[in-house]
Amino acid sequence: MRRFCLMLAVLFVAVTFAIQAQARPKSRYDETTKTCRLLESGPLEWDSRPWGEGGKVFREACKVCHTRDNDKGAPFLWVESKTPAAWNRVFAQKYPKCAQNGAWDSITLEQQLKLNDYLYRFGLNSEDINDSG
């Protein structure tokens, strides 16, 4: 009986991971460069994967101002603040004040692309298999 319960638990965990792996978006169209960007799969890691640099940029460049109760007037942001499509609009249209006032000038285009990849991949509802096209 104990062995059966253990096997059932392992099966449940395996199915859960398989469902989550399928739910994450695998690619995104980048309006800025007019290219299709392939997104890596795997766990959230800040530095070790190509899209991990996007998480690092988010933490080091964006979260400097976009924290709770900041004195810069920047709205609080977390990855799930916007849907993947909304994050794409932020980078394509560059409408936030920080993009317009030059704060993004210190972020290279490649870093912006990786940041957008990261935010797109982990944005609001990105785990919903029906919404992760």
N, C-alpha and C positions, 0 to 999 in steps of 0.2 A: 504494500500500500504506500509506504513511504517513497519508494522508487517511482511509483506511478505519479505521485504528487510532484516530485522533483522534475520528472519528464514533462508533465503538464505545464509547470511553471516556466521551464526552458522554452517550450513551444510557444507559450504566450508572449514571452519577451522577444523571441525571434520574429513572430508575426508583427508585433508592435513596431519593431525597428524596420521591418520591410515596408510597412505601410508608411511610416514617416519618411523613409528614403524615397519612396515614389511620390510623396506629396510635395516635396520641395521642387521649385522650378529648376529646370536643367539649363535653360538659356534665356536670354533677354535681348531684345532689339534695342540698340543704342542710337537714339535720334541724333546725337551730337556727331558721331563718327559714321553713321549710316551702316553699321556693322552688327552682326549677330554675335553676341558674347556668350561663350559657353561657360557655364558655372560648374565648378567642381562640387562633388558630393562629399559628405563626411560631417563629422561633428564640428561644433563651433570651436574654432581655434583662432587666436589672435595673430599669430605670426607664421605658423608652419606651412600653410597652404597658400597658393596664389591669391585666393580671395581673402586670406587671413590679413593681408596688408590693409584691406579695406576696413576691417575691424580695428586695426591699429590706428589708422587715420581717423576713424570716427572717434575713438577714445582720446587721441592726442590732439586733434585739430578741432573737432566739432564740440566735444564735451567740455572743452575749456570754457566756452561761453554758454552752451546750451545745457546748463545744470539747473537744478531747482533753486529758486531764490537768488539768481545771479544778479549782479549789479549792472549788467550791460543791456538789460531789456530784451535779451534773447529768449524766445520761448523754450521751455524745457523740452528736450527731445530724447527719445529712446528709439531703438530700431523699429519697434512696433507702432511708432507714432503715425505712420502712413502705410498705405498699401503699397505693394511693389509698383503698381502703375503710377501712384502719386509720387513715389520717390523718383521714378523716371522723369516725370514732369518737372520736378525740382531741378534736376540736372540739365534737362533739355532747354528749359525756359529761363533758368537762372534768376528766378523771381525773388528769392529771399533777400532781405536787406544785406545779409553778410556776403552774398554773392555780388551784389551791386556795389557795396562800399569798398571792395578790394580785399576783404578778408580771405577770399578763396585764391588770391594771387600767389600765396605761398604753397598752394597745393598744385602739383604738376598735373597735366592732363591725364597721365597714366594713373596717378593716385586717385584722381576724381573718378576715373572709370572703375577702378577697383573698389572705391568707396561706394559708388552707385551699385556695382555688382553685389557687394555685401548687404547693403540696405535693401535691395530688391530681393535677394535670396531669403533674408530673414524678416522682411516687412510683415505688417499686419495681414493675417489670413494666408500667409505663404504656405502654411502647413495644410490648408484646406485642399484636399485632392480635387475638388470641383472648381477651385479658383486659382490653380497654380499653372495655368497654361503657358 
